[in-house]
Amino acid sequence: MSVLQGLARRLQLAFGTRAADRDLDDEIRLHLELETEKNIRAGMSAEEAGRQARVAFGGVEATREAHRDGRGMRWLDDFAGDVRFALRVLRRSPALTLAAVVTLALGIGANTAIFSAVNAVILRPLPFDRPGRLMMLWESNPEFHWDQQDVAPANMLDWREQVRAFADVAGYADGDEAVTLTGEGAPRLFTVTAVTGNFFSVLGARPKKGQALRDAETGKSGTRVVVISDRMWHDAFGGDPRIVGRTITLNGKEARVLGVMPTAFRFPSETVDAWIPLRFDPADRADVSFRRAHWMRAIARLAPGVSPERANAELQTVVRRLQLQYPETNRVMGAGMTPLHDFLVRDTRRPLDTLLAAVALLLLIACANVGNLLLVRAAGRERETAMRLALGAGRARLIRQALTESVVLSVIGGAVGLALGWWGTRVLIALQPPGMLPTGEVRMDWWVLGYVAAITTVSGALFGIAPALWNRRRMPAEVLKEGGRGGSDARRVQRWGHALVIGEIAIALLLTVGAGLLVRSFHALTQVNPGFEARGVLTVLLSASGPRDSTTNNVRAFYDELLQRIRALPGVSAAAATSELPLTSWGWTSQFSVAGRAADQYGNEVAHREVTPGYFRTMHVPVLRGREFTAQDGATAPRVVLVNAALARQFFAGQDPIGQRVAFDKAPDSASVWRTIVGVVGDERQTSLGTETKIQFMTPFAQEVREEMTLVIRTPGDPATLGPAVRRAVGAVDPDLAIVSMQTMSAVRAASLARQRFLMTMLLVFAVVGIALAVVGVYGVMAQYARARSREMGIRLALGAQRSEVRRLVVRRGLGLVTVGLVAGIGVALLATRFMQVFLFDVAPVDPVTFVAVPLLLLLTAVAATWLPALRASRADPVATLREE
Amino acid sequence: MTASPAPPADVLRGTLDLLVLKTLTLEPMHGWGISQRIQQFSRGVLDVNQGSLYPALQRLELKGWISAEWRTTEHNRRARYYRLTAQGRRALGAETETWRRYVSAVEWILATG
């Protein structure tokens, strides 16, 4: 029999203990029979024979015990016994057990939920081939204050060719396009990203049906092809098994479906439905705009065996070469690379890390509470423990039993916490700002379960050690003599209790200060004047890219007619269109020059928008000087432009910008278009309420036609009610056009604050839970304190002290503890909150208002928690307490 | 051995194992048979506490030195028969060696004392 067979037999015996018992009994019975028979043969009487047989055998019970002991694993038996004992003890004190389990479950549940999110975003590797070898390439420019910005296609191609350390470089357009799918029922919109042909091969992603794009497909000629996502395959085509090779109509043009990507492939955004090849002609490379316009993201795969440092060094060499070769565009254009995963999570990492820290602190408070509960109980069970020690129980065994209790408690708490955490992930997904978390990936997988197991164990150790080691030094005799109300030991419990309360209050303060700072910051954000009036406006994003919109004139006519119809709708007081909606984007950027100024006085990084006449009136943006666009500023009229107040301040300080001429080039030449400034308009917040307004030019839509425009429609009533009428109007002008999105401006504004609101809400929730737990802790400790001092209080009362004096005693002690905790917490907070700087708007990390209000709040709640025990202590009947012994 | 003080438990245990293994080299036997055989061969000197045999048998079984199966005796009674395994045979040699060395060591000490 091998070792494995031995182990198998051991397990068999361990679990089939009763069968083994029966077998042994059979054997023993036979043994005794045979021995008895032998004795009878030797001449003894039947009775004597039997007796002698049993004597010769020795103790049957002892044999049975020895046999049982030899079976299975001793420690397993012991452990099972300890667990059963622990469960009995827990059942006997249901209130304590419930309190401990609930507290633990809250702490562990919160950690589970947040860790699931962290796991999904930060820890899980990208679903690509060897994702660690993928680097995101970006460009930077100190003059434009660009960092980690989009890449110009010509630069990307040069890197691809010249940097040997890159096995290949792929690119994709930054930003999705909305395309209309026609011919499959009603026209529907899908999100499409344009990518280079080698996109899928560089990432190492394989389609689940058909083929992905090939390198050759990047280019102007050739049949149009498309790779679709699994979602689109099911949504639009019902999972048609013959989808590969089918021709579909996108934006009026035909494209052949090459393949279908698997569900897990959601790159570059969660919502992308299809990938089309970028159509640029190699001949375009010579074009300056190919190198000037930055609109791509580039991903490089490192060649085998190349380190990122070496690759970066090579990249920098090429960048310097390009700077010298193309001074017009690349003079100060730098570039760099970041591991792809790091780059993608850069916005989400900080908030998630903050939340993770917050829930870890919450768990600490929970453990402190449970630890105190168990400690008090351990002290309360001193007599029982002393008696057990006196009767011969091993100290080690008792410690092991106490630890087992903690383990059992933490396992129960952990199990409930896991369930709570699962529910928490649902809540997280529901509350999160769209796009922040990869919703499909936030789930309980083995990593999450492992994390829960780890924190459960650590928590169990944290709150279990002190109670378990409680009786380490005490002599049973002492305890039994003291009659259960031990002096020095009660003080020991107290000291622990005090320490725990101080710690809890400090941590609760830290959490609440963090939440408070976010609340103040959020409030400051909401108070920012966006530069326009958001209430009462409906926004409608359209993409006039269908078959009818093949020419600029058609697009212009489309929007003109649409706006006319909409203005005629009942309830509409004004309507216009803009290429960029405020609080979403600032549009494209360029350099510019003002006529009559020195050549080196050009402007950098000016934003551009195209707007229709009446836009500023519709949005209630003040026209500070000059005029708005009118219908006269048409396609053939002189080129005009508006500037925003920021631009006027920066470039026309002390001058009147009206009448000045500008061109959107750094060094205008004969081909440049000169435009005359006809007005100055108020600043609008372009990307977010927290970002300063960028200098911006507005050009008339009629002179710079764009396919994608957002309508803004003002109504005195509720803008949402205009929805159906607007849809009908759009349908009347072009039945094949689907509306990309329709939202009220108030909703857009709220969405722009979504991330801040989310973080603030989560941290508030954790802070409130933390305060609640800390308050419970304070209450518990003060109740314990009052109970311990009840004899002293009784004496005082009997000697004539006022009840209020007794109350004050307890409250003073409580306040003292809480104050120490607050001071400690403030100290830590002063150092720690600087890590929150990045989330704060207009609020200092050591904001005095928060740092005064929060401690006050905690002080008040803690005093309230102390009040009840104080009241009870003062109401106690002195005679009764003194009689108690 | 009945009159002298009992040797320490682990020595006794080891000795018992050795005796059982040796006994089983001849033929498979059940528990009672083994105890009788040991008594026989020791010419009555070793009066092994019969009950302690069964935990020993379990121990040896778990080590893989003996294997067991239920069989019927000549008188049609159900008994558990134990048999020496190949591994057990090897172990017997090793244990015998150990025992002889132990005995010699004790003898040396007694002789020089």
Chai-1 contact restraints between the chains, C-beta under 6 A:
chainA,res_idxA,chainB,res_idxB,connection_type,confidence,min_distance_angstrom,max_distance_angstrom,comment,restraint_id
A,M1,B,G64,contact,1.0,0.0,6.0,A-B,restraint_1
A,G6,B,L62,contact,1.0,0.0,6.0,A-B,restraint_2
A,G6,B,G64,contact,1.0,0.0,6.0,A-B,restraint_3
A,R9,B,L62,contact,1.0,0.0,6.0,A-B,restraint_4
A,R10,B,L62,contact,1.0,0.0,6.0,A-B,restraint_5
A,E27,B,G31,contact,1.0,0.0,6.0,A-B,restraint_6
A,E27,B,R80,contact,1.0,0.0,6.0,A-B,restraint_7
A,L30,B,A79,contact,1.0,0.0,6.0,A-B,restraint_8
A,H31,B,G31,contact,1.0,0.0,6.0,A-B,restraint_9
A,H31,B,W32,contact,1.0,0.0,6.0,A-B,restraint_10
A,L34,B,W32,contact,1.0,0.0,6.0,A-B,restraint_11
A,A56,B,Q50,contact,1.0,0.0,6.0,A-B,restraint_12
A,F57,B,Q50,contact,1.0,0.0,6.0,A-B,restraint_13
A,F57,B,G51,contact,1.0,0.0,6.0,A-B,restraint_14
A,G58,B,N49,contact,1.0,0.0,6.0,A-B,restraint_15
A,G58,B,G51,contact,1.0,0.0,6.0,A-B,restraint_16
A,T63,B,G51,contact,1.0,0.0,6.0,A-B,restraint_17
A,T63,B,Y54,contact,1.0,0.0,6.0,A-B,restraint_18
A,A66,B,P55,contact,1.0,0.0,6.0,A-B,restraint_19
A,H67,B,Y54,contact,1.0,0.0,6.0,A-B,restraint_20
A,H67,B,P55,contact,1.0,0.0,6.0,A-B,restraint_21
A,H67,B,Q58,contact,1.0,0.0,6.0,A-B,restraint_22
A,G70,B,P55,contact,1.0,0.0,6.0,A-B,restraint_23
A,G70,B,Q58,contact,1.0,0.0,6.0,A-B,restraint_24
A,G70,B,R59,contact,1.0,0.0,6.0,A-B,restraint_25
